[in-house]
Amino acid sequence: MLMTLRLSDEEADALRHRADRESRSMQDVARQAVREYVENHSRAELLDQVLDEELPRYAEALERLGQCST
């Protein structure tokens, strides 16, 4: 899929600097950043979903543990 990415001058300069430091293209660095962003947020959403589904099941035990430590 073809996409145009508009960056501010500061963003473009930062991307160019990072790409130069890594001897990579700006496109390669930007694509990796998008992959990492999607992966990290997908993981966080999955963790939130699991916690929402499983925490109520253990709520009473967690409450008791909290009372023991005080």
mmCIF file as Biopython writes it, N, C-alpha, C and O atoms, coordinates in Angstrom:
data_model
#
loop_
_atom_site.group_PDB
_atom_site.id
_atom_site.type_symbol
_atom_site.label_atom_id
_atom_site.label_alt_id
_atom_site.label_comp_id
_atom_site.label_asym_id
_atom_site.label_entity_id
_atom_site.label_seq_id
_atom_site.pdbx_PDB_ins_code
_atom_site.Cartn_x
_atom_site.Cartn_y
_atom_site.Cartn_z
_atom_site.occupancy
_atom_site.B_iso_or_equiv
_atom_site.auth_seq_id
_atom_site.auth_asym_id
_atom_site.pdbx_PDB_model_num
ATOM 1   N N  . MET A ? 1  ? 0.844   -1.176  0.000  1.0 0.0 1  A 1 
ATOM 2   C CA . MET A ? 1  ? 0.000   0.000   0.000  1.0 0.0 1  A 1 
ATOM 3   C C  . MET A ? 1  ? 0.892   1.242   0.000  1.0 0.0 1  A 1 
ATOM 4   O O  . MET A ? 1  ? 1.829   1.347   0.791  1.0 0.0 1  A 1 
ATOM 5   N N  . LEU A ? 2  ? 0.597   2.141   -0.863 1.0 0.0 2  A 1 
ATOM 6   C CA . LEU A ? 2  ? 1.345   3.379   -0.956 1.0 0.0 2  A 1 
ATOM 7   C C  . LEU A ? 2  ? 0.748   4.399   -0.006 1.0 0.0 2  A 1 
ATOM 8   O O  . LEU A ? 2  ? -0.473  4.529   0.087  1.0 0.0 2  A 1 
ATOM 9   N N  . MET A ? 3  ? 1.617   5.131   0.710  1.0 0.0 3  A 1 
ATOM 10  C CA . MET A ? 3  ? 1.140   6.107   1.684  1.0 0.0 3  A 1 
ATOM 11  C C  . MET A ? 3  ? 2.088   7.289   1.714  1.0 0.0 3  A 1 
ATOM 12  O O  . MET A ? 3  ? 3.304   7.127   1.605  1.0 0.0 3  A 1 
ATOM 13  N N  . THR A ? 4  ? 1.530   8.463   1.859  1.0 0.0 4  A 1 
ATOM 14  C CA . THR A ? 4  ? 2.337   9.667   2.019  1.0 0.0 4  A 1 
ATOM 15  C C  . THR A ? 4  ? 2.348   10.042  3.491  1.0 0.0 4  A 1 
ATOM 16  O O  . THR A ? 4  ? 1.298   10.124  4.129  1.0 0.0 4  A 1 
ATOM 17  N N  . LEU A ? 5  ? 3.529   10.267  4.019  1.0 0.0 5  A 1 
ATOM 18  C CA . LEU A ? 5  ? 3.675   10.645  5.423  1.0 0.0 5  A 1 
ATOM 19  C C  . LEU A ? 5  ? 4.189   12.076  5.478  1.0 0.0 5  A 1 
ATOM 20  O O  . LEU A ? 5  ? 5.276   12.374  4.981  1.0 0.0 5  A 1 
ATOM 21  N N  . ARG A ? 6  ? 3.413   12.945  6.075  1.0 0.0 6  A 1 
ATOM 22  C CA . ARG A ? 6  ? 3.820   14.338  6.202  1.0 0.0 6  A 1 
ATOM 23  C C  . ARG A ? 6  ? 4.423   14.559  7.585  1.0 0.0 6  A 1 
ATOM 24  O O  . ARG A ? 6  ? 3.796   14.280  8.606  1.0 0.0 6  A 1 
ATOM 25  N N  . LEU A ? 7  ? 5.633   15.057  7.593  1.0 0.0 7  A 1 
ATOM 26  C CA . LEU A ? 7  ? 6.346   15.311  8.839  1.0 0.0 7  A 1 
ATOM 27  C C  . LEU A ? 7  ? 6.663   16.793  8.941  1.0 0.0 7  A 1 
ATOM 28  O O  . LEU A ? 7  ? 6.825   17.480  7.932  1.0 0.0 7  A 1 
ATOM 29  N N  . SER A ? 8  ? 6.750   17.274  10.170 1.0 0.0 8  A 1 
ATOM 30  C CA . SER A ? 8  ? 7.227   18.642  10.373 1.0 0.0 8  A 1 
ATOM 31  C C  . SER A ? 8  ? 8.723   18.661  10.032 1.0 0.0 8  A 1 
ATOM 32  O O  . SER A ? 8  ? 9.352   17.610  9.909  1.0 0.0 8  A 1 
ATOM 33  N N  . ASP A ? 9  ? 9.267   19.838  9.885  1.0 0.0 9  A 1 
ATOM 34  C CA . ASP A ? 9  ? 10.697  19.952  9.605  1.0 0.0 9  A 1 
ATOM 35  C C  . ASP A ? 9  ? 11.525  19.298  10.711 1.0 0.0 9  A 1 
ATOM 36  O O  . ASP A ? 9  ? 12.524  18.632  10.438 1.0 0.0 9  A 1 
ATOM 37  N N  . GLU A ? 10 ? 11.103  19.493  11.952 1.0 0.0 10 A 1 
ATOM 38  C CA . GLU A ? 10 ? 11.832  18.907  13.082 1.0 0.0 10 A 1 
ATOM 39  C C  . GLU A ? 10 ? 11.753  17.379  13.054 1.0 0.0 10 A 1 
ATOM 40  O O  . GLU A ? 10 ? 12.748  16.698  13.304 1.0 0.0 10 A 1 
ATOM 41  N N  . GLU A ? 11 ? 10.574  16.848  12.752 1.0 0.0 11 A 1 
ATOM 42  C CA . GLU A ? 11 ? 10.414  15.389  12.676 1.0 0.0 11 A 1 
ATOM 43  C C  . GLU A ? 11 ? 11.253  14.808  11.542 1.0 0.0 11 A 1 
ATOM 44  O O  . GLU A ? 11 ? 11.905  13.777  11.710 1.0 0.0 11 A 1 
ATOM 45  N N  . ALA A ? 12 ? 11.235  15.467  10.399 1.0 0.0 12 A 1 
ATOM 46  C CA . ALA A ? 12 ? 12.022  15.000  9.254  1.0 0.0 12 A 1 
ATOM 47  C C  . ALA A ? 12 ? 13.516  15.049  9.561  1.0 0.0 12 A 1 
ATOM 48  O O  . ALA A ? 12 ? 14.252  14.129  9.202  1.0 0.0 12 A 1 
ATOM 49  N N  . ASP A ? 13 ? 13.963  16.105  10.216 1.0 0.0 13 A 1 
ATOM 50  C CA . ASP A ? 13 ? 15.373  16.209  10.590 1.0 0.0 13 A 1 
ATOM 51  C C  . ASP A ? 13 ? 15.768  15.107  11.564 1.0 0.0 13 A 1 
ATOM 52  O O  . ASP A ? 13 ? 16.838  14.513  11.434 1.0 0.0 13 A 1 
ATOM 53  N N  . ALA A ? 14 ? 14.904  14.834  12.541 1.0 0.0 14 A 1 
ATOM 54  C CA . ALA A ? 14 ? 15.185  13.783  13.520 1.0 0.0 14 A 1 
ATOM 55  C C  . ALA A ? 14 ? 15.224  12.413  12.838 1.0 0.0 14 A 1 
ATOM 56  O O  . ALA A ? 14 ? 16.090  11.592  13.140 1.0 0.0 14 A 1 
ATOM 57  N N  . LEU A ? 15 ? 14.300  12.173  11.935 1.0 0.0 15 A 1 
ATOM 58  C CA . LEU A ? 15 ? 14.270  10.900  11.205 1.0 0.0 15 A 1 
ATOM 59  C C  . LEU A ? 15 ? 15.513  10.769  10.327 1.0 0.0 15 A 1 
ATOM 60  O O  . LEU A ? 15 ? 16.126  9.702   10.279 1.0 0.0 15 A 1 
ATOM 61  N N  . ARG A ? 16 ? 15.883  11.822  9.646  1.0 0.0 16 A 1 
ATOM 62  C CA . ARG A ? 16 ? 17.076  11.804  8.787  1.0 0.0 16 A 1 
ATOM 63  C C  . ARG A ? 16 ? 18.330  11.537  9.630  1.0 0.0 16 A 1 
ATOM 64  O O  . ARG A ? 16 ? 19.194  10.753  9.239  1.0 0.0 16 A 1 
ATOM 65  N N  . HIS A ? 17 ? 18.415  12.190  10.772 1.0 0.0 17 A 1 
ATOM 66  C CA . HIS A ? 17 ? 19.566  12.002  11.662 1.0 0.0 17 A 1 
ATOM 67  C C  . HIS A ? 17 ? 19.647  10.548  12.132 1.0 0.0 17 A 1 
ATOM 68  O O  . HIS A ? 17 ? 20.718  9.942   12.096 1.0 0.0 17 A 1 
ATOM 69  N N  . ARG A ? 18 ? 18.526  9.995   12.568 1.0 0.0 18 A 1 
ATOM 70  C CA . ARG A ? 18 ? 18.504  8.612   13.048 1.0 0.0 18 A 1 
ATOM 71  C C  . ARG A ? 18 ? 18.876  7.652   11.922 1.0 0.0 18 A 1 
ATOM 72  O O  . ARG A ? 18 ? 19.653  6.721   12.132 1.0 0.0 18 A 1 
ATOM 73  N N  . ALA A ? 19 ? 18.331  7.871   10.745 1.0 0.0 19 A 1 
ATOM 74  C CA . ALA A ? 19 ? 18.633  7.001   9.606  1.0 0.0 19 A 1 
ATOM 75  C C  . ALA A ? 19 ? 20.115  7.072   9.247  1.0 0.0 19 A 1 
ATOM 76  O O  . ALA A ? 19 ? 20.743  6.050   8.969  1.0 0.0 19 A 1 
ATOM 77  N N  . ASP A ? 20 ? 20.664  8.277   9.256  1.0 0.0 20 A 1 
ATOM 78  C CA . ASP A ? 20 ? 22.092  8.438   8.958  1.0 0.0 20 A 1 
ATOM 79  C C  . ASP A ? 20 ? 22.957  7.716   9.989  1.0 0.0 20 A 1 
ATOM 80  O O  . ASP A ? 20 ? 23.924  7.044   9.631  1.0 0.0 20 A 1 
ATOM 81  N N  . ARG A ? 21 ? 22.609  7.855   11.267 1.0 0.0 21 A 1 
ATOM 82  C CA . ARG A ? 21 ? 23.389  7.208   12.335 1.0 0.0 21 A 1 
ATOM 83  C C  . ARG A ? 21 ? 23.371  5.686   12.209 1.0 0.0 21 A 1 
ATOM 84  O O  . ARG A ? 21 ? 24.336  5.009   12.563 1.0 0.0 21 A 1 
ATOM 85  N N  . GLU A ? 22 ? 22.247  5.158   11.692 1.0 0.0 22 A 1 
ATOM 86  C CA . GLU A ? 22 ? 22.113  3.705   11.562 1.0 0.0 22 A 1 
ATOM 87  C C  . GLU A ? 22 ? 22.455  3.205   10.159 1.0 0.0 22 A 1 
ATOM 88  O O  . GLU A ? 22 ? 22.334  2.013   9.877  1.0 0.0 22 A 1 
ATOM 89  N N  . SER A ? 23 ? 22.881  4.113   9.282  1.0 0.0 23 A 1 
ATOM 90  C CA . SER A ? 23 ? 23.188  3.770   7.882  1.0 0.0 23 A 1 
ATOM 91  C C  . SER A ? 23 ? 22.017  3.038   7.225  1.0 0.0 23 A 1 
ATOM 92  O O  . SER A ? 23 ? 22.182  2.019   6.555  1.0 0.0 23 A 1 
ATOM 93  N N  . ARG A ? 24 ? 20.838  3.598   7.445  1.0 0.0 24 A 1 
ATOM 94  C CA . ARG A ? 24 ? 19.611  3.029   6.879  1.0 0.0 24 A 1 
ATOM 95  C C  . ARG A ? 24 ? 18.849  4.145   6.185  1.0 0.0 24 A 1 
ATOM 96  O O  . ARG A ? 24 ? 19.157  5.325   6.353  1.0 0.0 24 A 1 
ATOM 97  N N  . SER A ? 25 ? 17.853  3.757   5.405  1.0 0.0 25 A 1 
ATOM 98  C CA . SER A ? 25 ? 17.028  4.764   4.749  1.0 0.0 25 A 1 
ATOM 99  C C  . SER A ? 25 ? 16.008  5.310   5.741  1.0 0.0 25 A 1 
ATOM 100 O O  . SER A ? 25 ? 15.649  4.645   6.712  1.0 0.0 25 A 1 
ATOM 101 N N  . MET A ? 26 ? 15.552  6.519   5.482  1.0 0.0 26 A 1 
ATOM 102 C CA . MET A ? 26 ? 14.505  7.106   6.323  1.0 0.0 26 A 1 
ATOM 103 C C  . MET A ? 26 ? 13.247  6.240   6.272  1.0 0.0 26 A 1 
ATOM 104 O O  . MET A ? 26 ? 12.566  6.063   7.282  1.0 0.0 26 A 1 
ATOM 105 N N  . GLN A ? 27 ? 12.948  5.707   5.099  1.0 0.0 27 A 1 
ATOM 106 C CA . GLN A ? 27 ? 11.772  4.854   4.946  1.0 0.0 27 A 1 
ATOM 107 C C  . GLN A ? 27 ? 11.891  3.610   5.806  1.0 0.0 27 A 1 
ATOM 108 O O  . GLN A ? 27 ? 10.921  3.212   6.450  1.0 0.0 27 A 1 
ATOM 109 N N  . ASP A ? 28 ? 13.054  2.993   5.828  1.0 0.0 28 A 1 
ATOM 110 C CA . ASP A ? 28 ? 13.258  1.788   6.626  1.0 0.0 28 A 1 
ATOM 111 C C  . ASP A ? 28 ? 13.076  2.070   8.109  1.0 0.0 28 A 1 
ATOM 112 O O  . ASP A ? 28 ? 12.448  1.285   8.819  1.0 0.0 28 A 1 
ATOM 113 N N  . VAL A ? 29 ? 13.619  3.183   8.577  1.0 0.0 29 A 1 
ATOM 114 C CA . VAL A ? 29 ? 13.491  3.551   9.992  1.0 0.0 29 A 1 
ATOM 115 C C  . VAL A ? 29 ? 12.028  3.828   10.329 1.0 0.0 29 A 1 
ATOM 116 O O  . VAL A ? 29 ? 11.537  3.385   11.367 1.0 0.0 29 A 1 
ATOM 117 N N  . ALA A ? 30 ? 11.331  4.557   9.461  1.0 0.0 30 A 1 
ATOM 118 C CA . ALA A ? 30 ? 9.915   4.873   9.702  1.0 0.0 30 A 1 
ATOM 119 C C  . ALA A ? 30 ? 9.064   3.606   9.698  1.0 0.0 30 A 1 
ATOM 120 O O  . ALA A ? 30 ? 8.177   3.457   10.538 1.0 0.0 30 A 1 
ATOM 121 N N  . ARG A ? 31 ? 9.320   2.702   8.772  1.0 0.0 31 A 1 
ATOM 122 C CA . ARG A ? 31 ? 8.540   1.451   8.724  1.0 0.0 31 A 1 
ATOM 123 C C  . ARG A ? 31 ? 8.754   0.622   9.980  1.0 0.0 31 A 1 
ATOM 124 O O  . ARG A ? 31 ? 7.806   0.045   10.513 1.0 0.0 31 A 1 
ATOM 125 N N  . GLN A ? 32 ? 10.003  0.559   10.462 1.0 0.0 32 A 1 
ATOM 126 C CA . GLN A ? 32 ? 10.272  -0.178  11.699 1.0 0.0 32 A 1 
ATOM 127 C C  . GLN A ? 32 ? 9.549   0.466   12.872 1.0 0.0 32 A 1 
ATOM 128 O O  . GLN A ? 32 ? 9.009   -0.234  13.729 1.0 0.0 32 A 1 
ATOM 129 N N  . ALA A ? 33 ? 9.533   1.788   12.917 1.0 0.0 33 A 1 
ATOM 130 C CA . ALA A ? 33 ? 8.853   2.493   14.011 1.0 0.0 33 A 1 
ATOM 131 C C  . ALA A ? 33 ? 7.358   2.175   14.006 1.0 0.0 33 A 1 
ATOM 132 O O  . ALA A ? 33 ? 6.760   1.990   15.066 1.0 0.0 33 A 1 
ATOM 133 N N  . VAL A ? 34 ? 6.759   2.113   12.827 1.0 0.0 34 A 1 
ATOM 134 C CA . VAL A ? 34 ? 5.329   1.781   12.737 1.0 0.0 34 A 1 
ATOM 135 C C  . VAL A ? 34 ? 5.099   0.351   13.211 1.0 0.0 34 A 1 
ATOM 136 O O  . VAL A ? 34 ? 4.162   0.093   13.966 1.0 0.0 34 A 1 
ATOM 137 N N  . ARG A ? 35 ? 5.951   -0.584  12.775 1.0 0.0 35 A 1 
ATOM 138 C CA . ARG A ? 35 ? 5.800   -1.982  13.217 1.0 0.0 35 A 1 
ATOM 139 C C  . ARG A ? 35 ? 5.901   -2.096  14.733 1.0 0.0 35 A 1 
ATOM 140 O O  . ARG A ? 35 ? 5.094   -2.781  15.361 1.0 0.0 35 A 1 
ATOM 141 N N  . GLU A ? 36 ? 6.890   -1.426  15.323 1.0 0.0 36 A 1 
ATOM 142 C CA . GLU A ? 36 ? 7.067   -1.487  16.778 1.0 0.0 36 A 1 
ATOM 143 C C  . GLU A ? 36 ? 5.884   -0.858  17.505 1.0 0.0 36 A 1 
ATOM 144 O O  . GLU A ? 36 ? 5.440   -1.378  18.528 1.0 0.0 36 A 1 
ATOM 145 N N  . TYR A ? 37 ? 5.376   0.243   16.990 1.0 0.0 37 A 1 
ATOM 146 C CA . TYR A ? 37 ? 4.224   0.914   17.604 1.0 0.0 37 A 1 
ATOM 147 C C  . TYR A ? 37 ? 3.009   -0.015  17.610 1.0 0.0 37 A 1 
ATOM 148 O O  . TYR A ? 37 ? 2.349   -0.179  18.635 1.0 0.0 37 A 1 
ATOM 149 N N  . VAL A ? 38 ? 2.726   -0.612  16.474 1.0 0.0 38 A 1 
ATOM 150 C CA . VAL A ? 38 ? 1.565   -1.497  16.372 1.0 0.0 38 A 1 
ATOM 151 C C  . VAL A ? 38 ? 1.737   -2.711  17.277 1.0 0.0 38 A 1 
ATOM 152 O O  . VAL A ? 38 ? 0.798   -3.110  17.966 1.0 0.0 38 A 1 
ATOM 153 N N  . GLU A ? 39 ? 2.923   -3.298  17.278 1.0 0.0 39 A 1 
ATOM 154 C CA . GLU A ? 39 ? 3.178   -4.467  18.121 1.0 0.0 39 A 1 
ATOM 155 C C  . GLU A ? 39 ? 3.025   -4.133  19.599 1.0 0.0 39 A 1 
ATOM 156 O O  . GLU A ? 39 ? 2.379   -4.876  20.338 1.0 0.0 39 A 1 
ATOM 157 N N  . ASN A ? 40 ? 3.609   -3.031  20.035 1.0 0.0 40 A 1 
ATOM 158 C CA . ASN A ? 40 ? 3.540   -2.643  21.447 1.0 0.0 40 A 1 
ATOM 159 C C  . ASN A ? 40 ? 2.115   -2.345  21.882 1.0 0.0 40 A 1 
ATOM 160 O O  . ASN A ? 40 ? 1.702   -2.753  22.967 1.0 0.0 40 A 1 
ATOM 161 N N  . HIS A ? 41 ? 1.365   -1.645  21.055 1.0 0.0 41 A 1 
ATOM 162 C CA . HIS A ? 41 ? -0.008  -1.318  21.424 1.0 0.0 41 A 1 
ATOM 163 C C  . HIS A ? 41 ? -0.922  -2.537  21.337 1.0 0.0 41 A 1 
ATOM 164 O O  . HIS A ? 41 ? -1.880  -2.642  22.103 1.0 0.0 41 A 1 
ATOM 165 N N  . SER A ? 42 ? -0.645  -3.446  20.427 1.0 0.0 42 A 1 
ATOM 166 C CA . SER A ? 42 ? -1.430  -4.678  20.352 1.0 0.0 42 A 1 
ATOM 167 C C  . SER A ? 42 ? -1.219  -5.509  21.600 1.0 0.0 42 A 1 
ATOM 168 O O  . SER A ? 42 ? -2.166  -6.080  22.140 1.0 0.0 42 A 1 
ATOM 169 N N  . ARG A ? 43 ? 0.037   -5.578  22.064 1.0 0.0 43 A 1 
ATOM 170 C CA . ARG A ? 43 ? 0.350   -6.317  23.289 1.0 0.0 43 A 1 
ATOM 171 C C  . ARG A ? 43 ? -0.355  -5.702  24.488 1.0 0.0 43 A 1 
ATOM 172 O O  . ARG A ? 43 ? -0.906  -6.419  25.323 1.0 0.0 43 A 1 
ATOM 173 N N  . ALA A ? 44 ? -0.340  -4.392  24.575 1.0 0.0 44 A 1 
ATOM 174 C CA . ALA A ? 44 ? -0.981  -3.702  25.695 1.0 0.0 44 A 1 
ATOM 175 C C  . ALA A ? 44 ? -2.489  -3.939  25.682 1.0 0.0 44 A 1 
ATOM 176 O O  . ALA A ? 44 ? -3.095  -4.149  26.733 1.0 0.0 44 A 1 
ATOM 177 N N  . GLU A ? 45 ? -3.095  -3.905  24.497 1.0 0.0 45 A 1 
ATOM 178 C CA . GLU A ? 45 ? -4.537  -4.151  24.404 1.0 0.0 45 A 1 
ATOM 179 C C  . GLU A ? 45 ? -4.873  -5.575  24.824 1.0 0.0 45 A 1 
ATOM 180 O O  . GLU A ? 45 ? -5.871  -5.801  25.508 1.0 0.0 45 A 1 
ATOM 181 N N  . LEU A ? 46 ? -4.045  -6.540  24.419 1.0 0.0 46 A 1 
ATOM 182 C CA . LEU A ? 46 ? -4.271  -7.927  24.805 1.0 0.0 46 A 1 
ATOM 183 C C  . LEU A ? 46 ? -4.145  -8.092  26.315 1.0 0.0 46 A 1 
ATOM 184 O O  . LEU A ? 46 ? -4.955  -8.781  26.935 1.0 0.0 46 A 1 
ATOM 185 N N  . LEU A ? 47 ? -3.135  -7.465  26.906 1.0 0.0 47 A 1 
ATOM 186 C CA . LEU A ? 47 ? -2.964  -7.540  28.358 1.0 0.0 47 A 1 
ATOM 187 C C  . LEU A ? 47 ? -4.156  -6.922  29.074 1.0 0.0 47 A 1 
ATOM 188 O O  . LEU A ? 47 ? -4.648  -7.486  30.051 1.0 0.0 47 A 1 
ATOM 189 N N  . ASP A ? 48 ? -4.626  -5.773  28.605 1.0 0.0 48 A 1 
ATOM 190 C CA . ASP A ? 48 ? -5.803  -5.140  29.200 1.0 0.0 48 A 1 
ATOM 191 C C  . ASP A ? 48 ? -7.011  -6.055  29.122 1.0 0.0 48 A 1 
ATOM 192 O O  . ASP A ? 48 ? -7.774  -6.166  30.082 1.0 0.0 48 A 1 
ATOM 193 N N  . GLN A ? 49 ? -7.185  -6.706  27.989 1.0 0.0 49 A 1 
ATOM 194 C CA . GLN A ? 49 ? -8.325  -7.610  27.803 1.0 0.0 49 A 1 
ATOM 195 C C  . GLN A ? 49 ? -8.244  -8.785  28.773 1.0 0.0 49 A 1 
ATOM 196 O O  . GLN A ? 49 ? -9.239  -9.141  29.404 1.0 0.0 49 A 1 
ATOM 197 N N  . VAL A ? 50 ? -7.075  -9.379  28.890 1.0 0.0 50 A 1 
ATOM 198 C CA . VAL A ? 50 ? -6.905  -10.519 29.802 1.0 0.0 50 A 1 
ATOM 199 C C  . VAL A ? 50 ? -7.148  -10.086 31.242 1.0 0.0 50 A 1 
ATOM 200 O O  . VAL A ? 50 ? -7.818  -10.790 31.998 1.0 0.0 50 A 1 
ATOM 201 N N  . LEU A ? 51 ? -6.611  -8.936  31.625 1.0 0.0 51 A 1 
ATOM 202 C CA . LEU A ? 51 ? -6.817  -8.457  32.989 1.0 0.0 51 A 1 
ATOM 203 C C  . LEU A ? 51 ? -8.290  -8.174  33.256 1.0 0.0 51 A 1 
ATOM 204 O O  . LEU A ? 51 ? -8.799  -8.503  34.328 1.0 0.0 51 A 1 
ATOM 205 N N  . ASP A ? 52 ? -8.976  -7.568  32.299 1.0 0.0 52 A 1 
ATOM 206 C CA . ASP A ? 52 ? -10.403 -7.289  32.468 1.0 0.0 52 A 1 
ATOM 207 C C  . ASP A ? 52 ? -11.204 -8.567  32.648 1.0 0.0 52 A 1 
ATOM 208 O O  . ASP A ? 52 ? -12.178 -8.596  33.401 1.0 0.0 52 A 1 
ATOM 209 N N  . GLU A ? 53 ? -10.795 -9.626  31.956 1.0 0.0 53 A 1 
ATOM 210 C CA . GLU A ? 53 ? -11.531 -10.888 32.027 1.0 0.0 53 A 1 
ATOM 211 C C  . GLU A ? 53 ? -11.158 -11.716 33.254 1.0 0.0 53 A 1 
ATOM 212 O O  . GLU A ? 53 ? -12.012 -12.397 33.822 1.0 0.0 53 A 1 
ATOM 213 N N  . GLU A ? 54 ? -9.891  -11.666 33.667 1.0 0.0 54 A 1 
ATOM 214 C CA . GLU A ? 54 ? -9.417  -12.569 34.718 1.0 0.0 54 A 1 
ATOM 215 C C  . GLU A ? 54 ? -9.372  -11.953 36.120 1.0 0.0 54 A 1 
ATOM 216 O O  . GLU A ? 54 ? -9.540  -12.672 37.104 1.0 0.0 54 A 1 
ATOM 217 N N  . LEU A ? 55 ? -9.150  -10.646 36.232 1.0 0.0 55 A 1 
ATOM 218 C CA . LEU A ? 55 ? -9.051  -10.047 37.569 1.0 0.0 55 A 1 
ATOM 219 C C  . LEU A ? 55 ? -10.301 -10.238 38.417 1.0 0.0 55 A 1 
ATOM 220 O O  . LEU A ? 55 ? -10.177 -10.532 39.605 1.0 0.0 55 A 1 
ATOM 221 N N  . PRO A ? 56 ? -11.503 -10.083 37.859 1.0 0.0 56 A 1 
ATOM 222 C CA . PRO A ? 56 ? -12.684 -10.300 38.706 1.0 0.0 56 A 1 
ATOM 223 C C  . PRO A ? 56 ? -12.720 -11.700 39.325 1.0 0.0 56 A 1 
ATOM 224 O O  . PRO A ? 56 ? -13.233 -11.884 40.429 1.0 0.0 56 A 1 
ATOM 225 N N  . ARG A ? 57 ? -12.183 -12.663 38.621 1.0 0.0 57 A 1 
ATOM 226 C CA . ARG A ? 57 ? -12.161 -14.045 39.110 1.0 0.0 57 A 1 
ATOM 227 C C  . ARG A ? 57 ? -11.314 -14.165 40.373 1.0 0.0 57 A 1 
ATOM 228 O O  . ARG A ? 57 ? -11.591 -14.999 41.236 1.0 0.0 57 A 1 
ATOM 229 N N  . TYR A ? 58 ? -10.285 -13.331 40.477 1.0 0.0 58 A 1 
ATOM 230 C CA . TYR A ? 58 ? -9.372  -13.400 41.618 1.0 0.0 58 A 1 
ATOM 231 C C  . TYR A ? 58 ? -9.524  -12.223 42.572 1.0 0.0 58 A 1 
ATOM 232 O O  . TYR A ? 58 ? -8.688  -12.037 43.457 1.0 0.0 58 A 1 
ATOM 233 N N  . ALA A ? 59 ? -10.546 -11.448 42.412 1.0 0.0 59 A 1 
ATOM 234 C CA . ALA A ? 59 ? -10.718 -10.230 43.204 1.0 0.0 59 A 1 
ATOM 235 C C  . ALA A ? 59 ? -10.750 -10.518 44.702 1.0 0.0 59 A 1 
ATOM 236 O O  . ALA A ? 59 ? -10.102 -9.819  45.481 1.0 0.0 59 A 1 
ATOM 237 N N  . GLU A ? 60 ? -11.488 -11.525 45.103 1.0 0.0 60 A 1 
ATOM 238 C CA . GLU A ? 60 ? -11.600 -11.826 46.529 1.0 0.0 60 A 1 
ATOM 239 C C  . GLU A ? 60 ? -10.243 -12.236 47.109 1.0 0.0 60 A 1 
ATOM 240 O O  . GLU A ? 60 ? -9.868  -11.778 48.189 1.0 0.0 60 A 1 
ATOM 241 N N  . ALA A ? 61 ? -9.513  -13.089 46.403 1.0 0.0 61 A 1 
ATOM 242 C CA . ALA A ? 61 ? -8.202  -13.529 46.881 1.0 0.0 61 A 1 
ATOM 243 C C  . ALA A ? 61 ? -7.232  -12.342 46.943 1.0 0.0 61 A 1 
ATOM 244 O O  . ALA A ? 61 ? -6.453  -12.231 47.889 1.0 0.0 61 A 1 
ATOM 245 N N  . LEU A ? 62 ? -7.275  -11.468 45.955 1.0 0.0 62 A 1 
ATOM 246 C CA . LEU A ? 62 ? -6.402  -10.293 45.964 1.0 0.0 62 A 1 
ATOM 247 C C  . LEU A ? 62 ? -6.751  -9.355  47.115 1.0 0.0 62 A 1 
ATOM 248 O O  . LEU A ? 62 ? -5.866  -8.770  47.740 1.0 0.0 62 A 1 
ATOM 249 N N  . GLU A ? 63 ? -8.025  -9.220  47.387 1.0 0.0 63 A 1 
ATOM 250 C CA . GLU A ? 63 ? -8.470  -8.386  48.508 1.0 0.0 63 A 1 
ATOM 251 C C  . GLU A ? 63 ? -7.949  -8.952  49.826 1.0 0.0 63 A 1 
ATOM 252 O O  . GLU A ? 63 ? -7.476  -8.204  50.681 1.0 0.0 63 A 1 
ATOM 253 N N  . ARG A ? 64 ? -8.035  -10.259 49.990 1.0 0.0 64 A 1 
ATOM 254 C CA . ARG A ? 64 ? -7.534  -10.897 51.214 1.0 0.0 64 A 1 
ATOM 255 C C  . ARG A ? 64 ? -6.026  -10.720 51.352 1.0 0.0 64 A 1 
ATOM 256 O O  . ARG A ? 64 ? -5.527  -10.448 52.444 1.0 0.0 64 A 1 
ATOM 257 N N  . LEU A ? 65 ? -5.308  -10.873 50.253 1.0 0.0 65 A 1 
ATOM 258 C CA . LEU A ? 65 ? -3.849  -10.695 50.304 1.0 0.0 65 A 1 
ATOM 259 C C  . LEU A ? 65 ? -3.515  -9.260  50.705 1.0 0.0 65 A 1 
ATOM 260 O O  . LEU A ? 65 ? -2.573  -9.030  51.464 1.0 0.0 65 A 1 
ATOM 261 N N  . GLY A ? 66 ? -4.272  -8.313  50.207 1.0 0.0 66 A 1 
ATOM 262 C CA . GLY A ? 66 ? -4.049  -6.922  50.557 1.0 0.0 66 A 1 
ATOM 263 C C  . GLY A ? 66 ? -4.285  -6.665  52.036 1.0 0.0 66 A 1 
ATOM 264 O O  . GLY A ? 66 ? -3.595  -5.844  52.640 1.0 0.0 66 A 1 
ATOM 265 N N  . GLN A ? 67 ? -5.237  -7.348  52.617 1.0 0.0 67 A 1 
ATOM 266 C CA . GLN A ? 67 ? -5.525  -7.175  54.042 1.0 0.0 67 A 1 
ATOM 267 C C  . GLN A ? 67 ? -4.438  -7.815  54.911 1.0 0.0 67 A 1 
ATOM 268 O O  . GLN A ? 67 ? -4.160  -7.329  56.007 1.0 0.0 67 A 1 
ATOM 269 N N  . CYS A ? 68 ? -3.827  -8.891  54.437 1.0 0.0 68 A 1 
ATOM 270 C CA . CYS A ? 68 ? -2.778  -9.578  55.197 1.0 0.0 68 A 1 
ATOM 271 C C  . CYS A ? 68 ? -1.528  -8.736  55.298 1.0 0.0 68 A 1 
ATOM 272 O O  . CYS A ? 68 ? -0.798  -8.845  56.283 1.0 0.0 68 A 1 
ATOM 273 N N  . SER A ? 69 ? -1.261  -7.912  54.327 1.0 0.0 69 A 1 
ATOM 274 C CA . SER A ? 69 ? 0.002   -7.169  54.309 1.0 0.0 69 A 1 
ATOM 275 C C  . SER A ? 69 ? -0.064  -5.881  55.123 1.0 0.0 69 A 1 
ATOM 276 O O  . SER A ? 69 ? 0.950   -5.199  55.272 1.0 0.0 69 A 1 
ATOM 277 N N  . THR A ? 70 ? -1.228  -5.539  55.649 1.0 0.0 70 A 1 
ATOM 278 C CA . THR A ? 70 ? -1.332  -4.291  56.429 1.0 0.0 70 A 1 
ATOM 279 C C  . THR A ? 70 ? -1.278  -4.545  57.904 1.0 0.0 70 A 1 
ATOM 280 O O  . THR A ? 70 ? -1.352  -3.605  58.696 1.0 0.0 70 A 1 
#
